[in-house]
Amino acid sequence: MNPPLRSSTVADVIRRSASTFRDRPAVIFEDRTWSYRELDDAVSRAAAHLLHLGLMQCDRVASFGLNSDAYLIGFLACARAGLVHVPLNNQLVGRELDYLLGQSGARGILVDPALAPRLDQAPSTPDIRVPLRDADDSLLAVASTGEVPRVASRVDTEDLAQLLYTSGTTSRPKGAMMTHRALVHEYVSCIIALDLSPDDAPLHVMPLYHSAQMHVFLLPWLAVGATNTIMEKPDAAAILERMERDGHRAFFAAPTLWVSLANHPDFATRDLSALRKAYYGASIMPGPIRERIAAKLPELGWYNCFGQSEIAPLSAVLRPEEHAQRPSSAGRPVFFVEMRVVAADGSEAAPGEPGEIQYRSPQLCEGYWDEPQESAAAFEGEWFHSGDLVTLDEEGYITVVDRVKDVINTGGVIVASREIEDAIYTHPQVAEVAVIGQPDDTWIEAVTAFVVRRPNTALTQETVQSHVREQLAGFKVPKAVHFVDDLPRNASGKILKRELRR
């Protein structure tokens, strides 16, 4: 079936790129290279195969796999077939995995064979299981050869393309209902704000099941005709070797991975001079790490990417020329995003006054899957309520203060956990830190810090408390400091504070 005359779906993005860039390499994974035309043909074969298995338009199809070309083809095949893709964190097991499969009502699942045994422990696993790769009947095998069919689905821009489950840092994940319209608008915003170019030769290592790597980088770069290299796992030594060998010019990583790269022994010896664009987001980028990388690569441009799942997910960017003046800012809104900051009393926040950031945008989700009350609350007043606490200056730049749910009420005074984290992080013996409020009979909530020490150091609670007291008011000093080997994080690098509270 031919696409509608004015169609602009996710799958249309790839179809148009195939028409324009044809035999240019689109995707490289391990020993396989797909041209744009080959990729588009593979998507059509895979889409027809999924429909032949009995899946029907609008069915939810979960995807449970590691990074690969097959994972990308699976997502695009769902988009072309009119199926709703449900990406699953490939670290999930047991009840967490079963919850997402059951809550989404998935009728099928695309799965890497290596992960398939975990599905046996999830009662909600659908009957239609399709191996992504490494099997004769895998989606990759079907997609690789044969006649290119005409896919018998008519997909509209308002149809759902994905249930994008939120990070769940403060509560159980909710499935943001993303339409084709929302994602395609966001791709345009990304191309403009992030200066994406056909000659960037980007390297993709963060999980493709997460919206940032898939929808901020991989799909927008496919839209402009870049050659995209995908790695299965983010191994620091392998990344540095690939950057030197293949001359990648652009790279996105969570700050935790940038830290690993900068601290790796190979960082000093590898030739990384081709790298020109460095992207990060999801959490704070430590200033010393950025300075260490900049000392080796002075021409590298930094982009701070800010947003959340519900807005597809990019909403604001701090560009390279803006970092020097505003290194702690998250930037200004991208092309298709309108934002405002609302104070606790419901009025528009004054410049510099903390408030919740709210959005209007065609990039926004339609609400949360099977969560009508949560959806109504999120869109109350015809603005989307993000839950992020920020300040906005007179020139329109935002600075993230905290998640609304992560502020701490200590003795009746509201404190932002991020402010305390920033103070602790400046201690030279601190590798990582997270601050939460713990229920307390005296203080309502007691400021509580979880600290990862740097190797071969002997940091104490008293030292941390004294260090904070030198910078902040006494009521912001942690009542308790717990030393841990690492902090729980999700795929995007965000710290799971609900796990710390638990």
TORLUMRO-740887 format. One record per atom (N, C-alpha, C): residue in one letter; x, y, z. Coordinates in steps of 0.05 Angstrom, whole numbers, plus 5000, padded with zeros to 4 digits. Example, Ala and Ser with C-alpha at 12.3 -4.5 7.8 and 13.67 -1.06 7.14 Angstrom:
<lumros>
A526448865156;A524649105156;A526449345156;S525749555142;S527349795143;S525850015157;
</lumros>
This chain:
<lumros>
M501749765000;M500050005000;M501850255000;N501250434982;N502750684981;N502150865005;P504051015015;P503551195038;P501651415028;P500151535046;P498451765039;P500151985027;L498852155011;L500252364996;L501752545015;R500652615038;R501952805056;R503052665081;S503752405078;S504652255101;S507352345112;S507552345139;S510052405152;S510252245177;T510651985174;T510951805197;T513951745201;V514551605222;V517251525228;V518351355205;A516851165195;A517751005172;A518151165147;D516651375144;D516951555121;D519651695121;V520651745145;V523351875148;V525451695134;I525251435139;I527251255127;I526751225097;R524151215089;R523451195061;R524551435045;R524251675056;R525251915042;R528351905041;S529651825063;S532551815063;S533551615042;A532151385039;A532851185020;A532651294991;S530551454987;S530151574961;S532351784954;T533251924975;T535252134971;T538052034971;F538751864990;F541551784994;F542251514983;R540351354976;R540551104961;R542750924972;D545150924958;D547150724964;D549250824985;R548751054997;R550451155018;R550150965043;P552350895057;P552150735081;P550450875102;A548450735112;A546650845132;A547350745160;V547750485163;V548250355189;V550450155186;I552250165206;I554449965208;I554149835236;F554049575236;F554049425261;F555749175258;E557849155274;E559748935272;E560748905243;D560248675229;D561348645202;D559248705181;R556948815189;R554848875170;R554549175164;T554249245139;T553649515131;T551149525114;W549349705121;W546849735106;W546850005092;S546350005066;S545950255052;S543150355059;Y542550605053;Y539850705059;Y537750555044;R538250475019;R536350325004;R535950045016;E538149915024;E538049655036;E536549655063;L537049865078;L535649895104;L532649925100;D531850095081;D528950135076;D527649875066;D528949725049;D527849465040;D527649265063;A529649265080;A529549085103;A527249145122;V526749405125;V524449485142;V521849395131;S521549405105;S519049315092;S518749015095;R520848865091;R520648565094;R519948495123;A521248635142;A520748575170;A517848645178;A516948875168;A514148965174;A512148755164;A512448675139;A510648475128;A510748215143;H513048135153;H513347885168;H511847905194;L512048125208;L510648155234;L507548145230;L506548265208;L503748245203;L502947955195;H504647815181;H504147545173;H503947355197;L505347425219;L505247265243;L502647285258;G500947475250;G498347505263;G498047765279;L500147925280;L499948185294;L498248365276;M496748535289;M494848715275;M495549005282;Q494849185264;Q495349465267;Q494349555295;C496049715308;C495549825335;C496149635358;D496849375351;D497849195372;D500449305384;R500849265410;R503349335422;R505349105419;V507749175411;V509948975408;V512349065424;A512948905445;A515248965462;A517848895447;S520049035455;S522648975444;S524648955467;F525948725468;F527748655490;F530348555479;G532248745476;G534748665464;G536948865469;L539348785461;L541648955462;L541849125437;N543549315436;N543949485412;N544749305389;S543549355366;S544349215342;S542849335318;D543649265294;D542149345270;D539349215271;A539148975282;A536548835283;A534648985301;Y535649095323;Y533949255341;Y532749495327;L534449635312;L533449865297;L531449785276;I532049575261;I530149475240;I527449395253;G527549275277;G525149195291;G523349445297;F524649655307;F523049895313;F521850015288;L523450045267;L522450155242;L520349985229;A520649715231;A518649535220;A515949565234;C516049605261;C513549655275;C512249915266;A513850115262;A512850375252;A511550345225;R512750195207;R511650165180;R509149995180;A509049795198;A506749615199;A504349735215;G504749955228;G502650075244;G502449945272;L504549815280;L504649695307;L505849895327;V505249865352;V506150045373;V508549915387;H510850025383;H513349925394;H513549985423;V514349785439;V514649825468;V517549745476;P519449935477;P522149865484;P522449805513;L523849585519;L524249495547;L527249515554;N527749615578;N530449615589;N531549325589;N533849275576;N534849005574;N536048905599;Q536049065621;Q537048975647;Q534748865664;L532248895655;L530048815672;L529848515676;V528848445699;V528348155705;V525748145722;G524647905724;G522547845742;G520148035741;R519448135765;R516948295767;R517048555751;E519448685750;E519548935735;E519048885705;L520148675694;L519648605666;L516748525662;D515648365680;D512948275677;D510948515679;Y511648715696;Y509848945699;Y509549095673;L511749145659;L511549295634;L510149135612;L510648875611;L509348715591;L506348705597;G505548685622;G502748675629;G501448945626;Q502649155635;Q501449425634;Q501149515606;S502949445588;S502749535560;S500749365544;G500149125554;G498448945539;G499748845513;A502348805514;A503748725490;A502748455479;R502248445452;R501348195439;R503648045427;G505948175423;G508348045412;G510748165426;I513048025422;I515548125433;I517748045414;L519548245409;L521948195394;L524148165415;V525747945413;V527547885435;V530247775424;D532447875436;D534947745431;D534947465444;P535847265429;P535746995441;P537246975468;A539347125471;A540947115496;A539247215520;L537247375515;L535547485537;L532947325540;A532447155521;A529847005521;A529246855547;P531246725560;P530646575585;P529346745606;R529847005607;R528647175627;R525547195623;L524647155599;L521847175594;L520246945607;D521646725612;D520346495624;D519446555653;Q520646765665;Q519946845692;Q517847065692;A516847145669;A514847365667;A512247245656;P510247205673;P507647095664;P506347245642;S506847505640;S505447675620;S506747665593;T508847505589;T510147495563;T508247405542;P508047545520;P506147475498;P506947215484;D505047095471;D505546845457;D507146875432;I506847105419;I508247155394;I511047255400;R513047075399;R515747155404;R517347145378;V518847355373;V520347375348;V523247425355;P525147235349;P527947295355;P528947515337;L530447705349;L531447925333;L533747845315;R535447665324;R537847585309;R538747305319;D540947215307;D542246965315;D540446715314;A538646715294;A536846485290;A535946485261;D535446245250;D534646235222;D532046375217;D530246375237;D527646505233;D527546785246;S529846895251;S529947155264;S528947385246;L528247605258;L527347835243;L529547935224;L532047925234;L534348005217;L534547825193;A534247565196;A534547385174;A532347435153;V529847465162;V527647525144;V528047785130;A529147985144;A529448255132;A531648275112;S533548085113;S536048115098;S535748045068;T533947865061;T533847775033;T530947735025;G530547704999;G527947644988;G526547884974;E524347824963;E522748034950;E521848244970;V521748494960;V520848714978;V517848744975;P516348684996;P513448694994;P512348974998;R509849004990;R508349254996;R506849195022;V507449355042;V506249305069;V503449395069;A501649215078;A498749275077;A497749415102;S498949635108;S498049805131;S498050095122;R496050235130;R495850525124;R496250665151;V498550785156;V499250905181;V498951205179;D497551315199;D497051605200;D498951735220;T499451995216;T501352135234;T500352145262;E497752125266;E496652135294;E496551865307;D497251655292;D497351385304;D499651365324;L499351185344;L501551145363;L503850995350;A506251095355;A508650955345;A510050805367;Q509850905392;Q511350785414;Q509950845440;L510150655458;L509650705487;L512450735499;L513050985506;L515751045516;L515551065547;Y516450855560;Y516050855589;Y518051045603;T516951205622;T518551395636;T520651265652;S522651425661;S524951305675;S524151175701;G522051275714;G521251155739;G523151215762;T524451465761;T526351535783;T524851595809;T522351675808;T520851745832;T518451575836;S517551425816;S515151255819;S515251035797;R513250865796;R513250655776;R513050775748;P514450655729;P514350765701;P511550785690;K511150995674;K508551035660;K509151035630;G507350935614;G507850915585;G506851165571;A508751335564;A508051575549;A507251495520;M504951575512;M503851505485;M504851695464;M506951605449;M508151775429;M507051715401;T506051925388;T505151895361;T507351935341;H506851855316;H508751905295;H509252205292;R507152355294;R507352655292;R509252765313;A509052675338;A510752775359;A513652715353;L514252465346;L517052385341;L518252535317;V516752555295;V517852695272;V518352985277;H516553115291;H517053395299;H519653415316;E519953235334;E522353235352;E524853195335;Y524753025315;Y527152985298;Y528053245285;V526153405276;V526753665264;V528053845285;S526953855309;S528154015331;S531053935336;C531553675336;C534253575342;C536153655320;I535353625295;I537153685273;I537953985274;I536154155281;I536754445282;I538454505307;A537654415330;A538954505355;A541654375359;L542054135348;L544553985353;L546453985329;D545754145308;D547454175285;D548153905272;L546153725269;L546653465258;L547253485228;S549253345219;S550253375192;S550753105179;P550553075153;P551152815140;P553952715144;D555952895149;D558752815151;D559652775180;D557752755199;D558552735227;D559652455234;A559052245219;A559951975225;A559551905254;P557051925264;P556651885293;P557051595302;L557851575327;L558151315340;L555951295361;H554351075360;H552051045379;H552650815398;V552850865424;V553550655443;V551550645466;M550050855472;M548050845493;M545650675484;P544150565503;P542050375495;P539950485476;L539350335455;L537350425436;L534550405447;Y534150245469;Y531450245481;Y530850505495;H532850665499;H532450925512;H531951135491;S530151325498;S529251525478;S531451705468;A533451765485;A535551955477;A537151855454;Q538251605457;Q539951505435;Q538351455410;M535851355412;M534251295389;M533151545376;H531851715392;H530251935380;H531552205379;V533652245395;V535152495393;V537452475374;F538552235370;F540952205354;F540652015330;L540051765335;L540151575312;L538051635290;L535551675297;L533551725276;L534052005263;P534552215278;P535152475265;P537552455246;W539652305255;W541952285237;W541352125212;L539551925215;L538651775191;L537051955173;A535652145184;A534052335168;A535752515151;V538252585160;V539952765145;V542052615128;G542152345130;G543852195112;G546552135123;A546952135149;A549552065161;A549951755161;T552451675163;T553251395167;T553451345196;N551751165207;N551451125236;N552650855244;T554650865262;T555850625272;T554650565299;I553650315303;I552350225328;I554250025342;M554650065368;M556049865384;M554149735403;E554549485409;E552649335425;E552749425454;K555149485465;K555349575493;K557249805495;P556949975515;P558650205518;P561250145534;D563050005522;D565649945534;D567650165528;A568850285549;A570550525546;A572950465528;A574350245532;A576650195516;A575950155487;A573750005482;A572849955454;A571950215440;I570650385456;I569750645444;I572150815436;L574150835453;L576450995446;L577950885422;E578050615421;E579350485398;E577850545372;R575150535373;R573550585349;R573750875340;M573751055360;M574051345353;M576651405338;E578751285347;E581351325334;E581451195306;R580450945305;R580650795280;R578850905258;D576350975265;D574451055245;D573951355242;G575151505260;G574951805257;G572151905262;H570851805281;H568151905287;H568252205296;R566452355285;R566452645290;R564352735311;A562552555318;A560352625337;A559752385355;F559152455380;F558752245400;F556952345423;F554952185430;F553252235453;F553752035475;A553852125500;A554051945523;A552952085547;A551951915566;A551252025592;A553752115606;P553552305624;P555952405638;P557552185651;T556251975661;T557751755674;T559651615654;L558851595629;L560551475609;L562851665601;W562151925599;W564352115593;W566452105615;V565552075640;V567452045663;V569251805659;S568051575651;S569551335646;S571551365624;L570751505603;L572651545580;L574951725588;A574351945603;A576452135611;A578352005630;N577451815647;N579151695667;N580551445656;H579951355632;H581151115622;H584051165613;P585850975618;P588651015611;P589051065581;D587250955564;D587550995535;D586851275526;F585451425543;F584651685534;F586951865528;A589151845542;A591452015538;A593051935513;T592851685504;T594451595482;T593051575455;R590451555455;R588951525430;R588751785415;D588851775389;D588452005372;D585452055367;L584352245381;L581552305380;L580952575366;S582852655350;S582752925338;S580452965319;A579352745308;A577052775290;A574552865304;L574352815330;L571852875345;L571453175347;R569053255339;R568353545338;R565853605355;K563953415358;K561453475372;K561153275395;A560753385419;A560453215443;A557753285455;Y556153075458;Y553353115468;Y553152965495;Y551653095514;Y551152965539;Y548453055549;G547452915570;G544852985582;G544152785603;A541752825615;A540552655636;A541552715664;S543952815667;S544952885694;S547253075691;I548353155714;I550353365715;I552953265702;M554153425685;M556853375674;M558853505693;P560553345707;P562453465725;P564353655710;G564653895720;G566354095707;G569253995703;P570453875723;P573253775719;P573553575696;I571453415692;I571553215670;I571553355643;R569653555640;R569553695615;R572153855610;E573253965631;E575754105628;E578053925619;R578153675631;R580253485623;R579953405594;I577553365585;I577153285557;I577853525538;A576953765547;A577454005531;A580454065528;A581953995548;A584854045547;A586153875525;K585153635521;K586153455500;K584953525473;L582353615473;L580853665448;L579753945449;P581454155446;P580554425449;P578454515429;E578254375406;E576254455385;E573654315388;L573354155409;L570854005413;L568654185423;G566354165410;G563954315418;G562154155435;W561254265458;W559554125477;W556654205474;Y554854015475;Y551954055474;Y550653925499;N549354075516;N547853965538;N545053935529;C544053685530;C541353615520;C539553565544;F537253715545;F535453695568;F532653615558;G531253455573;G528453385566;G527453155583;Q525453025572;Q524252795586;Q522652625566;S522052385574;S520752195556;S518252305543;E516652455558;E514052545549;E514252745526;I516652855521;I516853055499;I518752955478;A519152695477;A520252545454;A523252515450;P525152595466;P525052715492;P526452995494;L527353115472;L528953355475;L527253605477;S527753775497;S526254025500;S528054275500;A530554245508;A532354475509;A535254395505;V536854575494;V539654515489;V541354755496;L543554705509;L545654905513;L547854845492;R548355035475;R550054995452;R553055055459;P554954975442;P557755015448;P558555305454;E557555495439;E558255775443;E557055885468;E555255745481;E553855845505;E555055715531;H556755515528;H557755375552;H559555555569;A561155715556;A563055875571;A561656065591;Q559456185581;Q558056385598;Q556156255618;R555056015610;R552955895627;R553555595629;P555755505641;P556455225642;P554455045657;S552855165676;S550955005691;S548155015680;S547755165658;S545055195646;S544354955629;A541754895626;A540854695607;A539954815580;G540455075577;G539955195551;G537255315547;R536455345522;R533855465515;R532255265498;P529655315496;P527855115483;P528655075454;V528254825444;V528754765416;V526354855399;F526654815373;F524954945353;F521954905358;F521054665364;F518154605366;F517154605395;V518654725413;V517854725442;V517455005452;E515155045465;E514555295480;E514555215510;M515855385526;M515955315555;M515355555572;R514455505596;R514155705616;R514955585643;V515455765663;V516155675690;V514155785709;V512955605725;V510655675742;V511555635772;A511155845787;A511755835816;A509755665831;A510355605856;A508755435873;A505855535876;D505455805875;D502755915878;D501255925851;G502355815830;G500955805804;G501556045786;S502956245796;S503656475780;S506156425764;E506556585743;E509056565727;E511456645744;A513456475745;A515756535762;A517356765752;A518356925770;A520057155762;A522857045753;P524357195738;P527057105730;P528657025755;G529756785754;G531356695776;G529856555798;E527156565798;E525456445818;E524956155810;P525355955828;P524855675822;P521955625816;G521355455797;G518655385790;G518655135772;E516255025768;E516054785751;E516054875722;I517654745705;I517654795677;I515254645664;Q513754795647;Q511454685634;Q511654735604;Y510454555588;Y510854555559;Y508254565543;R508454685520;R506654645497;R508354575473;S507554365459;S509254275437;S507854055421;P508254045394;P507353815379;P508953565385;Q511153595400;Q512853365407;Q511653205430;L509653315444;L508753195469;L507152935464;C507252765484;C505752515484;C502752575486;E501152375481;E498252405483;E497152355511;G498952285529;G498152205556;G499551945563;Y498751825585;Y499951575594;Y498051335589;W499251125579;W497650885571;W496150775595;D493450765593;D491750645613;D492050785640;E492651035640;E492951195665;E491451465661;P488751455660;P487251705655;P487651915676;Q487751845701;Q488152045722;Q490852175721;E492952015716;E495652125713;E495752305689;S494452225667;S494452385643;S493152655647;A490752645660;A489352895665;A490953085683;A492252985703;A493853145721;A496253265706;A497453115688;A499853205674;A499253435655;F496753435643;F496053635624;F494053835634;E493753865660;E491954055672;E492554335663;G490554485655;G490954765647;G492154795620;E491954595603;E492854605575;E495854645572;W497354585593;W500254575591;W501154305603;F503354195593;F504353945605;F506154015628;H505453885651;H506953935676;H509253735678;S511653835675;S514053655672;S514953525698;G514453655721;G515553555746;G518453645751;D519653795732;D522353895735;D522354175747;L523954225767;L524154485780;L526554625768;V526054865757;V528155015743;V527955315751;T529955465743;T529855755742;T530155835713;L528956065706;L529056175679;L530156455681;D532256515666;D533256795667;D531956965646;E532757225645;E531357415628;E531957365598;E533957205592;E534557145564;E533456875555;G531956745573;G530556505565;G532156245570;Y534356265585;Y535956025592;Y534855905618;I534655635618;I533755505642;I536155375656;T535855355683;T537855215699;T536255015716;V536954765715;V535454565729;V536054575759;V534054585776;V534354585805;V534054305815;D531854175807;D531353905816;D528753805804;R528153545809;R525453445804;R523653555826;V521153625820;V519353725840;V519153525863;K519053265856;K518753065877;K521353015893;D523553135884;D526153095897;D526953325916;V525253525918;V525853735938;V525353625965;I526753725985;I526753616012;I525553826031;N523553746046;N522353916067;N523653856093;T525654016100;T527153966125;T526454186145;G525054116166;G524254306186;G522454526176;G520854456154;G519054646143;G520254826122;V522854786116;V524254946095;V524654756071;I524054856047;I524354696023;I527254736013;V528554506008;V531354505999;V531554335974;A533054425955;A533554275930;A535854085935;S535353825930;S537553625934;S539953685916;R539353785892;R541553835874;R543554035884;E542654235898;E544354445910;E546354315929;I545454125945;I547153995964;I549053805950;E548053665929;E549753495913;E552053645900;D551453885890;D553554045877;D555654115897;A554854185922;A556754255943;A558554015950;I557353785954;I558953545961;I560853465939;Y559853495914;Y561453415891;Y564053565889;T564253805900;T566753955898;T568953845915;H568353665933;H570453545950;H572153355933;P574753385934;P576553225916;P576452925920;Q575452835943;Q575352545948;Q572552425940;V570752585929;V568152485922;V568052415893;A567252165887;A566952085859;A564052135849;E562052065865;E559252115858;E557652155884;V555352285881;V553652335904;V550752365896;A548952285914;A546052325911;A544952395938;V543152585938;V541952675963;V538952645962;I537752535984;I534852495985;I533952596013;G531352606016;G530152666042;G528952406053;Q529652346079;Q528652116092;Q526752196114;P524452056117;P522452136138;P523852156165;D523152366180;D524352416206;D522352546224;D522252446249;D520252546268;D520752836276;T523252916275;T523953196283;T523953386260;W525153306238;W525653486215;W523553456193;I521553286195;I519753216173;I521253036153;E523353156141;E525152996124;E528053066132;A529652876136;A532452916142;A534152906116;V535753106112;V537553106089;V539552876092;T539552706072;T541152456073;T542852426047;A545452386050;A547152366027;A548252086023;F548351995998;F549751745991;F552151825974;V554551745983;V557051835971;V558651595961;V559751615937;V561651425927;V564451555929;R566151435945;R568851545948;R570551495924;R572551675919;R574551615899;R576351395909;P577651235891;P579351015900;P581551105919;N582050935938;N584250975957;N584051235974;T581551295981;T581051525999;T579551426023;A579551586044;A578251506069;A576351736079;L574651826062;L572852036068;L570851946091;T570352136109;T568552076131;T566052246130;Q564052166146;Q561552326147;Q562152606158;E563852626178;E564452886190;E565753066169;T567552956152;T568853116132;T566853226112;V565053056103;V562953146084;V561253356096;Q560353316121;Q558653516134;Q560053786137;S562653776145;S564154026148;S564454166121;H564954006100;H565354126073;H562754266064;V560454146069;V557954276061;V557454526078;R558054506104;R557554726122;R559154976114;E561354936101;E563055166092;E561755306068;Q559855176054;Q558655296030;Q555755366033;L554255216050;L551355246051;L550455296080;A547955386082;A546755426108;A546655166124;G546555186150;G546754946167;G544454756163;F542054846157;F539754656153;F540054496128;K541954566110;K542454406086;K544554196090;V545954196112;V548053996118;V546753726122;P547753516109;P546553246112;P546553156142;K544353046150;K544152936177;K545552666178;A545752536155;A547052276153;A548452246126;V550752116125;V552152066101;V552751766099;H551751636078;H552251356073;H554251316051;F556251156055;F558251106034;F557650846020;V557450855994;V556650625977;V558650585955;D558650345943;D560550285921;D559650405895;D556950425891;D555950555867;D553050645873;L551950795854;L549250895857;L547450765836;P544950695843;P543150575824;P542350775802;R542550685777;R541850865755;R540150725734;N538750885718;N537250765696;N539050785671;A537950715648;A539550705623;A540650975615;S539351185621;S540151455613;S542151575632;G542851435653;G544751535673;G543451685696;K540851705696;K539551835719;K539551655743;I540151785766;I540251635791;I537351565800;L536951315807;L534351225816;L534051275846;K533051515852;K532851585881;K530651425895;R528751315880;R526751145894;R528150895905;E530250805891;E531750575901;E533350645926;L534350885927;L535850975951;L533851005974;R531451105969;R529551135991;R528650866001;R528450675983;R527650405990;R529750266008;
</lumros>
